């Protein structure tokens, strides 16, 4: 709960363990475990394979508040983990109980919270500019009984709304002297 995870994705917890590095290939958000390629990790949620078949990357990322346990298995792997030579990332989802429980959250970030970029100045005013960024991540989890001691439910929701600046580099605006030659 206290670790800052960008995008609130549980796979960011991999970086807290030894032998894990950020990706340096085209699969952004993926991690290399023990020197293996990033797409060689297997993702299991409640024991079920959740890899994207075509790219062999994580296909479904559950709400971070819905995760009960997280485990990364690396090193020599048993045959039970079949086809992958990288890490085995295993997560379990919380379950319903005989008592109603849950959480509500909202993570908010806006442009006025950002600091000015020292290296990017407005051509007309000379003032450092703040890049526009707005992110709002609301969500909730709830679990409880349907039939006491027999049937339970658990539900988790997370929405992400963000506005980021367009990419494309910094435009060059010529001064009057430069335009005149």
Backbone bond lengths (Angstrom), bond angles and torsions (degrees), N, CA, C in turn:
res aa  C-N    CA-C-N  psi(-1)  N-CA   C-N-CA  omega(-1)  CA-C   N-CA-C  phi
1 X - - - 1.446 - - 1.520 112.22 -
2 X 1.305 118.26 -26.71 1.457 121.02 -174.74 1.525 114.02 -96.01
3 X 1.324 118.22 -9.80 1.462 120.22 -177.97 1.519 110.67 -81.46
4 X 1.331 117.65 135.47 1.474 119.64 176.54 1.524 110.25 -77.82
5 X 1.303 117.20 113.85 1.459 122.15 178.94 1.521 108.49 -114.64
6 X 1.311 116.44 114.21 1.454 121.44 -178.40 1.523 109.07 -64.34
7 X 1.323 116.88 126.98 1.448 121.49 -178.86 1.517 113.68 76.59
8 X 1.318 117.96 2.71 1.471 123.77 -179.56 1.520 111.68 51.36
9 X 1.335 116.39 48.83 1.456 122.81 177.91 1.526 108.20 -107.41
10 X 1.333 117.17 128.51 1.455 120.53 -175.19 1.525 113.17 -64.66
11 X 1.330 119.13 -20.74 1.463 120.57 -179.65 1.527 111.84 -66.54
12 X 1.320 118.56 -18.29 1.463 121.37 175.70 1.518 112.60 -63.40
13 X 1.332 117.34 -18.83 1.460 121.15 176.84 1.521 112.02 -66.53
14 X 1.330 117.39 -18.96 1.464 120.79 178.26 1.526 111.18 -59.25
15 X 1.334 117.07 -34.34 1.471 120.49 -177.09 1.517 113.48 -67.74
16 X 1.319 118.49 -11.58 1.466 120.95 178.03 1.524 112.12 -81.14
17 X 1.325 116.81 -6.73 1.455 121.19 -175.92 1.532 110.88 -106.83
18 X 1.335 117.97 151.33 1.466 120.17 179.64 1.528 111.85 -69.39
19 X 1.324 116.46 148.46 1.452 122.18 177.29 1.520 114.49 85.00
20 X 1.345 117.92 8.69 1.466 121.61 -178.92 1.521 108.78 -113.67
21 X 1.344 115.82 134.33 1.468 121.83 179.76 1.521 110.06 -129.87
22 X 1.339 115.93 156.21 1.468 121.33 173.49 1.513 108.90 -63.96
23 X 1.319 116.29 155.86 1.460 120.37 -179.20 1.519 110.91 -72.69
24 X 1.311 115.29 148.57 1.457 120.97 175.05 1.523 109.31 -123.56
25 X 1.316 115.78 20.42 1.454 120.39 179.59 1.526 109.41 -119.76
26 X 1.287 117.63 -165.08 1.461 121.81 -174.90 1.521 113.61 -74.93
27 X 1.316 119.29 -7.36 1.451 122.26 -178.68 1.528 109.58 -93.43
28 X 1.330 116.95 81.43 1.460 119.76 -179.47 1.523 109.33 -68.32
29 X 1.309 115.83 143.39 1.455 121.14 -177.74 1.508 113.60 87.41
30 X 1.334 117.06 -2.13 1.462 120.90 177.73 1.529 108.49 -101.78
31 X 1.327 115.58 161.39 1.451 120.36 -175.95 1.526 110.34 -128.41
32 X 1.318 115.41 148.91 1.458 122.15 177.05 1.527 108.04 -95.69
33 X 1.319 116.60 127.43 1.461 121.58 -178.88 1.523 108.60 -110.87
34 X 1.317 116.35 122.98 1.471 123.64 177.03 1.528 112.97 54.01
35 X 1.317 116.88 36.92 1.460 121.46 175.77 1.513 115.57 84.03
36 X 1.314 119.03 -1.49 1.464 121.46 179.48 1.532 109.68 -78.20
37 X 1.320 116.56 162.60 1.459 120.33 175.72 1.523 109.34 -66.03
38 X 1.340 115.62 154.03 1.466 118.98 -175.77 1.516 112.87 -63.18
39 X 1.312 118.21 -34.15 1.459 119.42 -179.25 1.529 112.47 -83.65
40 X 1.324 117.69 12.02 1.463 121.29 175.71 1.524 112.69 -97.31
41 X 1.327 117.31 4.49 1.464 120.13 175.33 1.521 109.22 -86.82
42 X 1.321 115.13 149.10 1.460 120.24 176.71 1.519 107.95 -112.17
43 X 1.326 116.42 138.06 1.455 122.47 -179.16 1.521 108.98 -111.80
44 X 1.325 115.74 123.12 1.453 122.15 179.00 1.520 109.06 -118.82
45 X 1.311 116.59 129.39 1.461 120.98 173.94 1.521 106.87 -119.83
46 X 1.316 115.98 118.30 1.470 123.23 -172.69 1.523 111.02 53.81
47 X 1.328 117.09 35.00 1.447 122.79 177.26 1.519 115.12 84.40
48 X 1.332 118.17 -6.31 1.467 121.57 -178.98 1.532 109.76 -95.78
49 X 1.323 116.38 139.83 1.465 122.40 178.92 1.524 109.50 -67.63
50 X 1.324 117.34 125.34 1.465 121.34 179.78 1.524 111.22 -120.78
51 X 1.321 116.79 28.78 1.468 120.40 177.36 1.525 110.41 -79.96
52 X 1.338 114.82 143.68 1.460 121.41 170.75 1.523 106.54 -69.05
53 X 1.311 117.73 126.26 1.467 121.69 -174.62 1.528 111.53 -61.65
54 X 1.324 118.20 -44.26 1.467 121.36 -174.38 1.522 112.74 -70.74
55 X 1.317 117.98 -43.93 1.467 121.23 -174.29 1.527 113.49 -103.50
56 X 1.322 117.49 -11.88 1.456 123.33 -176.50 1.529 111.34 57.16
57 X 1.322 116.17 43.77 1.460 123.39 175.67 1.532 108.11 -121.72
58 X 1.312 116.94 173.64 1.464 121.60 -178.73 1.528 110.44 -63.35
59 X 1.326 117.06 126.63 1.466 121.43 -178.43 1.529 111.52 -95.72
60 X 1.327 117.66 -36.79 1.463 122.02 -176.11 1.524 108.34 -127.10
61 X 1.322 116.20 123.31 1.465 120.35 177.16 1.525 108.52 -113.90
62 X 1.328 118.41 105.16 1.462 119.98 -178.56 1.529 111.75 -69.72
63 X 1.306 114.62 160.91 1.455 123.41 176.19 1.534 109.23 -53.11
64 X 1.309 117.22 133.20 1.463 121.66 -177.34 1.525 112.11 -60.56
65 X 1.329 117.89 -34.13 1.461 120.90 178.74 1.525 112.20 -72.93
66 X 1.332 117.56 -14.90 1.459 120.91 178.47 1.527 112.21 -88.26
67 X 1.337 117.67 -8.71 1.467 121.44 -179.76 1.524 109.64 -78.47
68 X 1.320 115.85 127.76 1.461 121.17 177.69 1.528 110.27 -93.52
69 X 1.344 117.22 -49.20 1.459 121.67 -179.33 1.514 109.68 -135.60
70 X 1.334 114.92 150.01 1.461 122.73 177.72 1.523 107.56 -131.91
71 X 1.335 116.42 137.15 1.458 120.72 -179.69 1.521 109.05 -145.74
72 X 1.323 116.94 137.95 1.462 122.72 174.67 1.512 108.16 -118.96
73 X 1.329 115.93 122.40 1.458 121.60 179.24 1.516 106.90 -106.37
74 X 1.336 116.94 123.78 1.461 120.28 178.28 1.523 109.22 -131.60
75 X 1.316 115.80 -178.78 1.458 119.72 179.72 1.516 111.22 84.09
76 X 1.325 117.22 -160.13 1.469 119.25 178.95 1.521 109.88 -62.48
77 X 1.321 116.59 124.22 1.461 121.02 -175.08 1.522 111.24 -101.02
78 X 1.308 115.42 148.50 1.462 121.48 175.43 1.522 110.24 -75.69
79 X 1.316 116.29 164.04 1.462 121.74 178.97 1.526 112.35 -65.36
80 X 1.335 117.67 -19.59 1.468 119.56 -179.32 1.521 112.44 -64.30
81 X 1.338 117.86 -19.88 1.467 121.04 -179.29 1.521 111.75 -96.17
82 X 1.251 119.23 12.87 1.462 132.42 173.77 1.519 116.49 35.82
83 X 1.258 122.43 -108.05 1.454 127.42 -156.75 1.518 117.86 -83.38
84 X 1.301 121.28 -7.82 1.457 121.96 -172.38 1.521 112.17 -104.54
85 X 1.339 115.22 138.43 1.464 120.04 -179.84 1.521 112.60 -100.51
86 X 1.327 118.62 -8.42 1.462 122.25 178.50 1.514 110.43 -88.04
87 X 1.313 116.11 -149.63 1.455 120.74 -179.79 1.514 111.96 -81.72
88 X 1.312 115.44 156.83 1.454 122.41 174.44 1.524 106.30 -108.43
89 X 1.326 117.06 110.65 1.455 122.78 -178.91 1.523 107.25 -97.22
90 X 1.316 115.91 114.92 1.455 121.07 -175.93 1.524 109.83 -118.49
91 X 1.322 116.39 130.43 1.462 121.68 177.69 1.517 108.64 -132.10
92 X 1.319 115.45 145.76 1.464 119.74 174.51 1.521 108.31 -118.40
93 X 1.318 114.64 145.55 1.458 121.89 -178.98 1.527 109.04 -91.90
94 X 1.328 116.53 146.11 1.463 120.54 176.23 1.526 109.54 -61.85
95 X 1.309 115.87 160.09 1.455 121.64 -178.45 1.522 110.17 -123.13
96 X 1.318 114.89 162.90 1.448 119.74 173.08 1.520 110.04 -74.46
97 X 1.310 116.41 154.45 1.472 122.13 178.08 1.529 108.67 -131.58
98 X 1.306 116.71 -174.29 1.463 120.48 177.36 1.520 112.89 -73.49
99 X 1.328 117.01 -8.12 1.466 121.48 179.19 1.515 109.22 -116.45
100 X 1.306 116.55 139.12 1.456 121.65 177.33 1.527 108.98 -69.76
101 X 1.326 117.75 128.91 1.462 122.08 179.75 1.524 109.30 -147.17
102 X 1.323 115.82 160.43 1.462 119.54 178.40 1.514 111.70 174.00
103 X 1.318 115.01 -173.30 1.461 121.29 179.61 1.522 108.96 -151.48
104 X 1.318 115.20 155.75 1.459 122.41 175.29 1.522 106.41 -130.85
105 X 1.338 117.35 138.39 1.462 120.16 -179.69 1.512 111.15 -146.53
106 X 1.314 114.21 159.73 1.460 121.78 170.94 1.523 108.00 -151.90
107 X 1.316 115.48 123.90 1.459 121.70 175.91 1.513 106.97 -108.37
108 X 1.326 115.31 126.84 1.463 121.50 -172.11 1.520 110.34 -128.49
109 X 1.315 115.81 135.36 1.469 120.79 174.03 1.516 107.36 -144.36
110 X 1.330 117.06 134.84 1.460 120.70 -178.10 1.526 110.42 -135.33
111 X 1.320 115.40 169.08 1.459 121.93 -175.75 1.529 112.11 -57.77
112 X 1.329 117.63 -39.16 1.465 119.13 -176.40 1.530 112.35 -66.92
113 X 1.333 117.98 -12.80 1.456 120.98 176.68 1.529 112.44 -87.57
114 X 1.334 117.56 -11.49 1.462 121.96 -178.52 1.524 111.22 -82.08
115 X 1.296 116.46 154.09 1.452 121.35 175.60 1.525 109.26 -93.64
116 X 1.319 116.46 159.09 1.459 121.17 -179.65 1.527 110.09 -71.14
117 X 1.318 115.24 144.18 1.461 121.42 178.31 1.526 109.00 -81.68
118 X 1.312 117.16 117.77 1.459 122.16 -176.23 1.528 112.06 -62.68
119 X 1.325 117.62 -31.42 1.454 121.40 -173.91 1.524 113.99 -94.32
120 X 1.311 119.02 -1.67 1.458 121.07 -178.51 1.526 108.51 -123.29
121 X 1.317 116.93 109.62 1.466 122.62 -177.45 1.520 110.60 -115.50
122 X 1.327 115.80 147.36 1.450 122.07 174.83 1.520 108.73 -68.12
123 X 1.323 117.52 132.59 1.464 121.85 -176.83 1.512 111.39 -65.81
124 X 1.320 117.75 -38.67 1.467 120.87 -176.37 1.525 113.03 -77.86
125 X 1.322 117.53 -44.84 1.462 120.17 -174.70 1.523 113.28 -96.77
126 X 1.305 117.95 -22.04 1.457 121.46 -177.18 1.521 113.47 79.55
127 X 1.335 117.37 0.54 1.467 121.18 -179.09 1.525 110.42 -82.72
128 X 1.314 115.11 147.15 1.466 119.71 176.12 1.526 108.75 -68.15
129 X 1.326 116.34 139.45 1.459 120.78 -176.88 1.523 111.80 -100.41
130 X 1.304 115.02 150.34 1.456 122.41 176.24 1.523 107.05 -101.29
131 X 1.335 116.61 124.52 1.461 118.96 179.52 1.526 109.45 -72.69
132 X 1.332 115.65 140.12 1.460 121.21 -176.38 1.522 110.19 -74.82
133 X 1.318 114.67 132.13 1.457 120.26 178.08 1.515 108.17 -156.35
134 X 1.312 116.18 128.34 1.460 121.45 176.45 1.512 107.72 -136.94
135 X 1.338 115.73 127.79 1.464 120.25 178.82 1.517 109.03 -138.98
136 X 1.324 115.19 133.55 1.445 122.08 178.93 1.531 107.26 -135.65
137 X 1.328 116.71 118.21 1.466 121.34 -179.48 1.531 108.40 -122.41
138 X 1.343 117.39 93.55 1.471 119.82 174.84 1.520 110.83 -93.30
139 X 1.315 116.15 158.61 1.464 118.68 177.91 1.511 112.19 -177.02
140 X 1.323 114.41 173.57 1.462 120.66 -179.92 1.527 109.53 -161.12
141 X 1.319 115.36 157.21 1.463 122.34 171.00 1.520 107.68 -133.64
142 X 1.318 116.43 148.92 1.458 121.01 176.13 1.525 108.42 -152.26
143 X 1.307 115.56 139.00 1.461 121.30 178.43 1.516 110.24 -146.08
144 X 1.329 116.58 154.09 1.451 119.75 -179.92 1.508 111.96 176.54
145 X 1.321 116.12 -171.17 1.472 120.18 -176.72 1.525 112.34 -87.88
146 X 1.332 115.46 147.40 1.465 121.96 167.29 1.530 107.06 -104.43
147 X 1.337 116.11 -52.63 1.473 122.88 170.41 1.525 106.97 -122.12
148 X 1.304 116.78 117.65 1.473 121.05 -174.21 1.531 111.44 -51.24
149 X 1.348 115.27 130.86 1.465 125.40 179.33 1.531 114.09 64.62
150 X 1.339 118.44 7.06 1.463 119.57 -178.04 1.520 114.06 -128.71
151 X 1.314 117.63 -47.78 1.459 121.34 -173.02 1.517 109.50 -134.88
152 X 1.347 116.22 131.20 1.454 121.70 -175.15 1.529 109.93 -130.40
153 X 1.323 116.03 163.41 1.455 120.27 175.74 1.528 109.65 -132.60
154 X 1.319 115.38 156.86 1.461 121.73 172.19 1.522 107.68 -149.33
155 X 1.321 116.68 135.44 1.463 122.45 -178.47 1.518 109.09 -136.27
156 X 1.316 116.59 137.28 1.461 121.93 176.17 1.517 110.64 -134.66
157 X 1.333 116.55 140.26 1.464 122.00 178.56 1.524 109.21 -136.24
158 X 1.316 115.84 140.41 1.466 121.58 171.99 1.521 107.99 -145.50
159 X 1.306 116.48 127.93 1.467 121.70 176.51 1.516 109.34 -114.35
160 X 1.307 116.65 146.90 1.466 120.96 178.36 1.521 108.83 -126.95
161 X 1.316 115.75 122.81 1.454 121.77 175.66 1.511 107.28 -125.60
162 X 1.324 116.65 123.79 1.465 118.00 179.89 1.516 111.09 -146.31
163 X 1.326 113.91 149.39 1.458 122.99 175.51 1.515 106.41 -123.11
164 X 1.313 116.67 120.77 1.461 121.64 -179.97 1.519 108.91 -123.92
165 X 1.330 117.56 156.55 1.465 119.14 179.17 1.522 111.42 -68.18
166 X 1.319 115.13 153.46 1.458 119.87 176.94 1.516 109.83 -69.81
167 X 1.311 116.07 148.97 1.453 120.32 176.68 1.515 109.01 -94.16
168 X 1.282 116.52 168.32 1.460 119.61 179.32 1.519 111.88 142.07
169 X 1.312 116.56 4.47 1.463 119.17 177.00 1.513 112.27 91.03
170 X 1.318 115.48 177.08 1.455 122.24 179.73 1.526 109.64 -92.78
171 X 1.324 117.67 126.80 1.462 119.13 178.57 1.528 110.67 -73.10
172 X 1.304 115.42 146.85 1.456 120.37 177.66 1.531 108.23 -102.56
173 X 1.324 116.45 123.32 1.440 121.80 177.81 1.525 107.92 -108.24
174 X 1.331 115.55 119.84 1.464 120.35 -177.85 1.505 110.96 -78.44
175 X 1.326 116.79 144.21 1.454 121.38 175.89 1.525 108.70 -77.84
176 X 1.351 116.64 170.07 1.473 120.34 178.21 1.524 111.03 -59.71
177 X 1.326 117.11 -39.99 1.478 120.16 -179.91 1.527 110.72 -65.69
178 X 1.317 117.83 -38.33 1.460 120.19 179.25 1.525 111.33 -69.91
179 X 1.350 116.51 -37.75 1.456 119.42 177.88 1.513 111.65 -67.90
180 X 1.335 116.98 -30.81 1.468 120.82 -179.64 1.516 112.86 -80.91
181 X 1.319 117.00 -7.28 1.461 119.31 177.34 1.493 111.21 95.52
